[in-house]
């Protein structure tokens, strides 16, 4: 599945999973810098998830703590982030 096209504010609230539904190492999309970026969950609680993500087109990574509307499940593999999962 390619990166989502909707901005977080355009998502139907019924489609937004609570952050405590995510587990460490879950692949996710993270909305940062005006675009959806591939990421991996580090930890999650009822209020937010901490995610390592790859800013669009970058080989480096960032880490951020985000709320539910800015994260969603990712099925597409990202070779820069998911190598440890295989």
N, C-alpha and C positions, 0 to 999 in steps of 0.2 A: 504494500500500500504506500503510495507516495505521501509526501508531507501534506497535512491538511490545508485547506484553502480558507477556512473560516477564521476570523480573528476570535480571540477568547470572548469578547463581548457579544459576538454573533452566535455563540453556541447555545443550544437549547439546554437550559438548566437540568432537564431530565436526563441528558446524555453526559453530564459531568459526574465522573466517579469521585467519591470522597477519597482524599489522599491516603487514608489508612487502608484502603483496598489494595494499594500497591505494596509489593514486597521488595526487599533488596535484590538487585540485579535485574529487575523487570525492565525491559526495553520500553522507552516512552518517547513521545514528542514533547518538547518544551518550547513555549513561546517566549523568545528573548530577542531583543533588538528588532522587533517588528516582523519576525519570521519564525516559523516552526523549525526547530533544530533537533537532531537525533540526540537522545540522552539515555542514561541508565540510572535507575533509582539507587541511592545509597542507603537511605533510611526514610521512613514515613511515619506520620502520626495523624491524629484526627484533624489537626490544623494545617499541616503543610508537609511537603516532601522535600528532601534534599537530593538533588540530582546532579550528576556529572554529565555535561553535555558538550557537544561539538558545535561551536558557533559556525554558521553557514559558510561552507567552503574552507574552513580552517582545519589544519592538522592538529592544532592545540585543543585544549579543553577548558571549560569553565565549570565552576561548582556554584550552585545557587539553591536557596530554599524558596520554594514557590507554593502558591495555593492551588487548589483543585482546578480552577478554570484555565490555568496556564500549563496543564499537563494532561496528556491522554495516551492510551496504549499505542505501542508501535509494533507492527508485524514485520516491517521491512528490516532487513539486516543492514547494519552499518559496520563495515569492516574495520574502521578505526576504533570503535567502541566495543563491539561485540566479540572481539577475538577471544576474550577470556571466557566467554560463555560456550565456546565450541571445543 
